Amino acid sequence: MSHPSSSKLHDDDPQINSNVSTFKIIDFLSESDTDEDEIDMADIVVFGSIVQDLISYANRFPRPGESIRGKSFEAGCGGKGANQAAQIGRLGGKVIMIGRVGNDIFGPLNIENLKRSGVITDFIERSNTAGTATATVTVTDDGTLYIFLIIHFIFLWLFCYRMAGEIISFRQVGNDIFGPLNIENLKRSGVITDFIERSNTAGTATATVTVTDDGENSIVVTLGANLEIPPSRADQLESVISKAKLVLCQYEIDHSTLKRTFEIAKKHNVRTFFNFAPGTMDFDKSLLKLVDILSTNENETEFLTGITVTCVEDAVTAAKSILRFGPSAAIATLGAKGAVVVTKAGTATHIPVPRVKAVDTTGAGDSFCGSLAYLMVARPHLPIEEQVRRASLIASISVQRKGTQVSFPWAHDLPEDFLS
């Protein structure tokens, strides 16, 4: 099997990633353009965050109290939930996103962007009490990033569809311009967005990103409307969750809402996939009893186990420790070192990734999780180790371009047999 090549990516990807004033603002949340049959067919539901990324590219990170001149600026659509839903949609999956944006300029922008990735955004709400979540990101020349998270707004995302499956995203956006734009972008990636709510009390989440010459980045996230979504929203959409094959969530929504979503999924024997990001040290690990597949990076793995992960051997030890909390499989990602997959069947496998020149690592983990969710649903015959290998290769393509969702490959960017 040939590896995907970044040379096949297209520079005219339709993600909205420039000055928001150039876009016609449409109330995408006023009515649904998705029929009920299409919603019933969705294989993946994403309940997560929607964030407006504000990205600065610079030679280096500024020191405390210092102002530096940036090289360029871009506004992009993000949020772990929305990113993952968008990658699924771009791979051809049918996905619905449930979430919330604020009543501001960022909400419609993010909804529109989600639609462009093929995400069904009809269930994204607009908040009148909280703004759209934002993230300030700084990226250095080596393509890596630093993220600072501020829990201020509520932002729910569903990241599914770019490969050939069916995905539903549940999230909440604010009653603002960014919510519809993110929903539209998810739709363009193939994500069903009918269950993304609009909040009247919180704005769409945004992220401000700074990128330096070496490709590294730092991010400040204000979660806005994402944190407003109550557990009752999952109850309202139980019929949608029950028809899915996989429910994908991240940790950018309220813990009680996350727990209720997984409880409903397990009630209907729907597989659950949890990306514990961003991780916290005080996380209630009892929730992991409801999780089938868990994905964590080095820091998140340490938060759950207390084991510092500096090498593959550390990751294997920590992942095995995680299994005692309930998941049937634990995936510990290691950045450029690849990932480790440990299962309750007793297997422990290191999956390396190809060396590439990183331009911007923002969203690489979301590309990985979205791709893996797609492969689990669309290619269930593959062993999980092979699913992780292919998802890692897809994510390695995303870091070779600037931006988040705009850098995610489409199915047609991959070798013909890659998704078989």
C-alpha positions as CSV (number, residue, x, y, z in Angstrom):
1,M,0.0,0.0,0.0
2,S,1.4,3.4,-0.9
3,H,1.5,6.2,1.6
4,P,-0.6,9.3,1.1
5,S,1.3,12.2,-0.4
6,S,1.0,15.8,0.5
7,S,1.5,16.8,-3.1
8,K,-2.1,15.7,-3.9
9,L,-3.5,18.3,-1.6
10,H,-5.4,21.3,-3.1
11,D,-4.6,24.9,-2.2
12,D,-8.2,25.9,-3.1
13,D,-9.8,24.1,-0.1
14,P,-13.0,25.9,0.5
15,Q,-12.6,26.5,4.3
16,I,-13.2,30.0,5.3
17,N,-9.8,31.2,6.7
18,S,-9.5,34.8,5.9
19,N,-11.1,38.1,6.8
20,V,-14.6,37.5,8.0
21,S,-15.9,40.7,6.6
22,T,-15.6,39.3,3.1
23,F,-18.3,36.7,3.7
24,K,-22.0,37.1,3.3
25,I,-23.6,36.3,6.6
26,I,-26.6,34.0,6.3
27,D,-28.7,32.7,9.2
28,F,-27.8,29.0,8.6
29,L,-29.4,28.0,11.9
30,S,-32.9,29.3,11.0
31,E,-33.9,26.2,9.1
32,S,-32.6,22.7,8.2
33,D,-31.7,21.8,4.7
34,T,-31.3,18.1,5.6
35,D,-34.2,15.7,5.4
36,E,-35.0,13.1,8.1
37,D,-33.9,10.2,6.0
38,E,-30.4,11.6,5.7
39,I,-30.2,12.1,9.4
40,D,-31.4,8.5,10.1
41,M,-28.5,7.2,7.9
42,A,-25.7,9.0,9.8
43,D,-23.2,6.5,11.2
44,I,-21.3,8.9,13.4
45,V,-22.5,11.5,15.9
46,V,-20.0,14.1,17.2
47,F,-21.0,15.9,20.4
48,G,-18.3,18.5,21.0
49,S,-16.9,22.0,20.7
50,I,-16.9,24.6,18.0
51,V,-14.1,27.2,18.2
52,Q,-13.1,30.2,16.1
53,D,-9.3,30.0,15.6
54,L,-7.3,33.3,15.4
55,I,-3.9,32.3,14.1
56,S,-0.7,34.3,14.1
57,Y,2.5,33.1,12.4
58,A,5.7,34.4,13.9
59,N,9.4,33.7,14.1
60,R,9.1,32.8,17.7
61,F,6.8,33.0,20.7
62,P,6.7,36.3,22.5
63,R,8.1,36.5,26.1
64,P,5.8,37.6,28.9
65,G,5.1,41.3,28.6
66,E,6.6,41.4,25.1
67,S,5.0,42.5,21.8
68,I,6.5,41.1,18.6
69,R,5.7,41.6,14.9
70,G,3.9,38.6,13.3
71,K,4.6,37.4,9.8
72,S,0.9,36.8,8.9
73,F,-2.6,36.2,10.3
74,E,-5.4,33.9,9.5
75,A,-8.8,33.3,10.9
76,G,-9.9,29.7,10.8
77,C,-12.6,27.3,12.1
78,G,-11.7,24.9,14.8
79,G,-12.6,23.2,18.1
80,K,-11.7,19.6,18.7
81,G,-15.3,18.3,18.1
82,A,-15.8,20.3,14.9
83,N,-12.3,19.5,13.6
84,Q,-12.9,15.8,14.1
85,A,-16.3,16.0,12.5
86,A,-14.8,17.8,9.5
87,Q,-12.1,15.2,9.0
88,I,-14.7,12.5,9.0
89,G,-16.8,14.4,6.5
90,R,-13.9,15.0,4.2
91,L,-13.1,11.3,4.1
92,G,-16.6,10.5,3.0
93,G,-18.4,9.7,6.3
94,K,-21.9,10.9,7.0
95,V,-21.8,12.8,10.3
96,I,-24.1,14.9,12.4
97,M,-22.7,17.6,14.7
98,I,-24.4,18.7,17.9
99,G,-23.1,21.9,19.5
100,R,-23.6,25.5,20.3
101,V,-22.2,28.9,19.1
102,G,-22.7,32.4,20.4
103,N,-24.8,35.2,19.0
104,D,-21.9,36.9,17.3
105,I,-19.9,37.1,14.1
106,F,-18.0,33.8,14.7
107,G,-21.0,31.5,15.0
108,P,-22.2,31.7,11.4
109,L,-18.7,31.5,10.0
110,N,-18.0,28.3,11.8
111,I,-21.3,26.7,10.8
112,E,-20.7,27.6,7.2
113,N,-17.3,26.1,7.3
114,L,-18.6,22.9,8.7
115,K,-21.2,22.6,6.0
116,R,-18.4,22.9,3.4
117,S,-16.8,19.8,4.9
118,G,-20.1,17.9,4.5
119,V,-21.2,18.1,8.2
120,I,-24.9,18.2,9.0
121,T,-25.2,21.2,11.2
122,D,-28.9,21.5,11.8
123,F,-28.6,20.8,15.5
124,I,-26.1,23.5,16.3
125,E,-27.7,26.0,18.7
126,R,-27.1,29.7,19.1
127,S,-26.5,31.1,22.6
128,N,-27.7,34.6,23.7
129,T,-25.7,34.5,26.9
130,A,-22.3,33.3,25.9
131,G,-20.1,34.0,22.9
132,T,-18.6,31.7,20.4
133,A,-15.6,29.9,21.7
134,T,-12.3,31.4,20.5
135,A,-8.7,30.1,20.5
136,T,-5.6,32.3,20.2
137,V,-2.9,30.2,18.5
138,T,0.8,30.9,18.0
139,V,2.6,28.7,15.6
140,T,6.4,28.7,15.2
141,D,8.5,27.6,12.2
142,D,8.7,23.9,13.2
143,G,5.0,23.5,13.0
144,T,4.4,22.7,16.7
145,L,2.0,24.6,19.0
146,Y,1.3,25.7,22.5
147,I,-2.3,26.0,23.7
148,F,-3.7,27.8,26.6
149,L,-7.4,27.0,27.4
150,I,-9.8,29.4,29.0
151,I,-13.1,27.9,30.0
152,H,-15.3,30.9,29.3
153,F,-17.8,29.9,26.6
154,I,-19.6,26.7,25.7
155,F,-18.7,25.1,22.4
156,L,-19.9,21.7,21.2
157,W,-18.6,20.0,18.0
158,L,-19.1,16.9,15.9
159,F,-16.1,16.0,13.7
160,C,-17.1,13.4,11.1
161,Y,-17.3,12.7,7.4
162,R,-14.4,13.2,5.0
163,M,-13.9,9.5,4.2
164,A,-16.9,7.4,3.2
165,G,-19.1,6.8,6.3
166,E,-22.0,8.5,7.9
167,I,-21.5,10.9,10.8
168,I,-23.7,13.1,13.0
169,S,-22.3,15.9,15.1
170,F,-23.9,17.2,18.3
171,R,-22.7,20.5,19.6
172,Q,-23.7,24.1,20.4
173,V,-22.6,27.3,18.9
174,G,-23.4,30.9,19.7
175,N,-26.0,33.2,18.2
176,D,-23.4,35.0,16.1
177,I,-21.7,35.0,12.8
178,F,-19.2,32.2,13.6
179,G,-21.8,29.5,14.4
180,P,-23.3,29.3,10.9
181,L,-19.9,29.4,9.3
182,N,-18.6,26.5,11.3
183,I,-21.8,24.5,10.6
184,E,-21.5,25.2,6.9
185,N,-17.9,24.0,7.0
186,L,-18.9,20.8,8.7
187,K,-21.5,20.2,6.1
188,R,-19.0,20.6,3.3
189,S,-17.0,17.8,4.9
190,G,-20.1,15.6,4.9
191,V,-21.1,16.0,8.5
192,I,-24.8,16.0,9.4
193,T,-25.2,19.1,11.5
194,D,-28.9,19.1,12.2
195,F,-28.4,18.7,16.0
196,I,-26.0,21.6,16.5
197,E,-27.8,24.1,18.7
198,R,-27.6,27.8,18.8
199,S,-27.1,29.4,22.2
200,N,-28.7,32.7,23.1
201,T,-26.6,33.0,26.3
202,A,-23.1,32.1,25.1
203,G,-21.1,32.9,22.0
204,T,-19.4,30.5,19.6
205,A,-16.1,29.3,20.9
206,T,-13.0,30.9,19.3
207,A,-9.3,30.2,19.3
208,T,-6.4,32.6,18.8
209,V,-3.4,30.9,17.3
210,T,0.2,32.2,16.9
211,V,2.5,30.2,14.6
212,T,6.3,30.8,14.5
213,D,8.8,30.2,11.7
214,D,9.6,26.7,13.0
215,G,6.0,25.7,12.8
216,E,5.4,25.6,16.5
217,N,2.2,27.2,17.9
218,S,0.6,28.4,21.0
219,I,-3.2,28.6,21.5
220,V,-5.5,30.4,23.9
221,V,-9.0,29.0,23.8
222,T,-12.2,30.6,25.2
223,L,-14.9,27.9,25.2
224,G,-17.9,30.1,25.3
225,A,-21.2,28.5,24.3
226,N,-19.8,25.0,24.4
227,L,-19.9,24.8,28.2
228,E,-23.6,25.8,28.2
229,I,-24.9,22.6,26.7
230,P,-26.8,20.7,29.5
231,P,-27.1,16.9,29.9
232,S,-30.8,17.2,28.9
233,R,-29.6,18.0,25.3
234,A,-28.3,14.4,25.0
235,D,-31.7,13.2,26.3
236,Q,-33.5,15.3,23.7
237,L,-31.4,13.7,20.9
238,E,-31.5,10.1,22.2
239,S,-33.2,8.9,19.0
240,V,-30.3,10.3,17.0
241,I,-27.6,8.8,19.2
242,S,-29.3,5.4,19.2
243,K,-29.2,5.1,15.4
244,A,-25.4,5.8,15.2
245,K,-22.7,3.2,15.0
246,L,-20.2,5.4,16.9
247,V,-20.4,8.4,19.2
248,L,-17.2,10.5,19.4
249,C,-16.6,13.1,22.2
250,Q,-13.8,15.3,23.5
251,Y,-13.4,17.1,26.8
252,E,-14.4,20.6,25.7
253,I,-17.9,20.2,26.9
254,D,-19.4,19.9,30.4
255,H,-18.5,16.7,32.2
256,S,-22.1,15.9,33.1
257,T,-23.2,16.3,29.5
258,L,-20.4,14.1,28.3
259,K,-21.3,11.4,30.8
260,R,-25.0,11.5,29.8
261,T,-24.1,11.3,26.1
262,F,-22.1,8.1,26.7
263,E,-24.7,6.6,29.0
264,I,-27.3,6.9,26.3
265,A,-24.9,5.5,23.7
266,K,-24.2,2.5,25.9
267,K,-27.9,2.0,26.6
268,H,-28.4,1.4,22.8
269,N,-25.1,-0.6,22.3
270,V,-23.5,2.3,20.4
271,R,-19.7,2.2,20.4
272,T,-18.1,5.1,22.3
273,F,-14.8,6.9,21.4
274,F,-13.4,9.4,23.8
275,N,-10.5,11.8,23.0
276,F,-9.5,13.0,26.5
277,A,-8.4,16.4,25.2
278,P,-7.8,18.8,26.7
279,G,-6.9,16.7,29.7
280,T,-7.1,17.7,33.3
281,M,-5.5,16.3,36.4
282,D,-8.8,16.2,38.4
283,F,-10.8,14.2,35.8
284,D,-13.3,11.8,37.2
285,K,-12.0,8.5,35.8
286,S,-15.2,6.7,36.6
287,L,-16.5,8.0,33.3
288,L,-14.1,5.7,31.5
289,K,-16.4,2.8,32.3
290,L,-18.6,4.1,29.6
291,V,-15.7,4.4,27.0
292,D,-14.8,1.7,24.5
293,I,-11.9,3.5,22.8
294,L,-9.8,6.1,24.6
295,S,-7.2,8.3,22.9
296,T,-4.7,10.5,24.8
297,N,-1.4,12.3,24.1
298,E,1.6,12.2,26.4
299,N,0.3,14.8,28.9
300,E,-3.2,13.4,29.0
301,T,-1.9,9.9,29.6
302,E,0.1,11.2,32.5
303,F,-2.9,13.0,34.0
304,L,-4.8,9.7,34.1
305,T,-2.0,7.4,35.3
306,G,0.6,9.6,37.0
307,I,3.2,8.0,34.7
308,T,5.5,10.5,32.8
309,V,5.6,9.4,29.2
310,T,9.0,10.1,27.5
311,C,9.3,7.0,25.3
312,V,7.4,4.1,23.8
313,E,8.0,1.9,26.8
314,D,6.5,4.5,29.1
315,A,3.5,4.8,26.8
316,V,2.9,1.0,26.8
317,T,3.1,0.9,30.6
318,A,0.7,3.8,31.0
319,A,-1.8,2.6,28.4
320,K,-2.0,-0.8,30.1
321,S,-2.7,1.0,33.3
322,I,-5.6,2.9,31.7
323,L,-7.4,-0.3,30.7
324,R,-8.2,-1.0,34.3
325,F,-10.6,2.0,34.2
326,G,-12.8,0.4,31.6
327,P,-11.8,1.0,28.0
328,S,-11.3,-2.0,25.7
329,A,-8.5,-0.2,23.9
330,A,-6.2,2.6,24.9
331,I,-4.3,4.6,22.3
332,A,-1.4,6.8,23.6
333,T,-0.1,9.2,20.9
334,L,3.5,10.3,21.0
335,G,3.7,13.0,18.3
336,A,6.5,12.4,15.9
337,K,7.2,9.0,17.7
338,G,3.8,7.7,16.5
339,A,1.4,6.0,18.8
340,V,0.9,2.9,21.1
341,V,-2.2,0.7,21.0
342,V,-2.9,-1.5,23.9
343,T,-6.0,-3.8,24.1
344,K,-7.7,-5.9,26.7
345,A,-6.9,-8.9,24.4
346,G,-3.4,-8.5,25.7
347,T,-1.8,-6.8,22.6
348,A,0.6,-3.9,22.8
349,T,1.7,-2.4,19.5
350,H,3.9,0.6,18.6
351,I,2.7,2.4,15.4
352,P,5.5,4.6,13.9
353,V,4.7,7.6,11.7
354,P,6.6,8.8,8.6
355,R,9.0,11.7,9.0
356,V,7.6,14.9,7.4
357,K,8.4,18.6,7.4
358,A,5.9,20.1,9.8
359,V,4.5,23.5,8.7
360,D,1.7,23.7,11.3
361,T,0.8,21.0,13.8
362,T,-2.5,22.6,14.9
363,G,-5.3,20.1,14.7
364,A,-3.1,17.1,13.9
365,G,-4.6,15.2,16.9
366,D,-8.1,16.0,15.7
367,S,-7.3,14.8,12.2
368,F,-6.0,11.5,13.7
369,C,-9.1,11.0,15.9
370,G,-11.5,11.9,13.1
371,S,-9.8,9.6,10.7
372,L,-9.7,6.8,13.2
373,A,-13.4,7.2,14.0
374,Y,-14.2,7.0,10.2
375,L,-12.1,3.9,9.8
376,M,-13.7,2.2,12.8
377,V,-17.1,2.6,11.2
378,A,-16.3,2.4,7.5
379,R,-13.6,-0.3,7.7
380,P,-14.5,-2.5,10.7
381,H,-12.7,-5.5,9.1
382,L,-9.3,-3.8,9.7
383,P,-7.5,-4.6,13.0
384,I,-7.4,-1.6,15.3
385,E,-3.6,-1.4,14.8
386,E,-4.0,-1.0,11.1
387,Q,-6.8,1.6,11.6
388,V,-4.4,3.6,13.9
389,R,-1.6,3.3,11.3
390,R,-3.8,4.7,8.5
391,A,-5.2,7.5,10.7
392,S,-1.6,8.4,11.7
393,L,-0.6,8.7,8.0
394,I,-3.6,10.9,7.3
395,A,-2.8,13.2,10.2
396,S,0.8,13.4,9.0
397,I,-0.5,15.0,5.8
398,S,-2.4,17.6,7.7
399,V,0.8,19.0,9.4
400,Q,2.3,19.8,6.1
401,R,-0.1,22.7,5.4
402,K,-1.1,25.8,7.4
403,G,-4.4,25.9,9.2
404,T,-6.6,23.4,11.0
405,Q,-9.6,22.0,9.1
406,V,-8.3,23.5,5.8
407,S,-5.2,21.3,6.1
408,F,-7.2,18.1,6.5
409,P,-7.0,15.8,3.5
410,W,-10.1,14.7,1.5
411,A,-10.7,11.1,0.4
412,H,-9.6,12.0,-3.1
413,D,-6.2,13.2,-1.8
414,L,-5.4,9.7,-0.7
415,P,-4.2,6.7,-2.8
416,E,-7.1,4.8,-4.3
417,D,-6.7,1.7,-2.1
418,F,-5.9,3.6,1.1
419,L,-9.4,3.6,2.5
420,S,-10.3,0.1,1.4
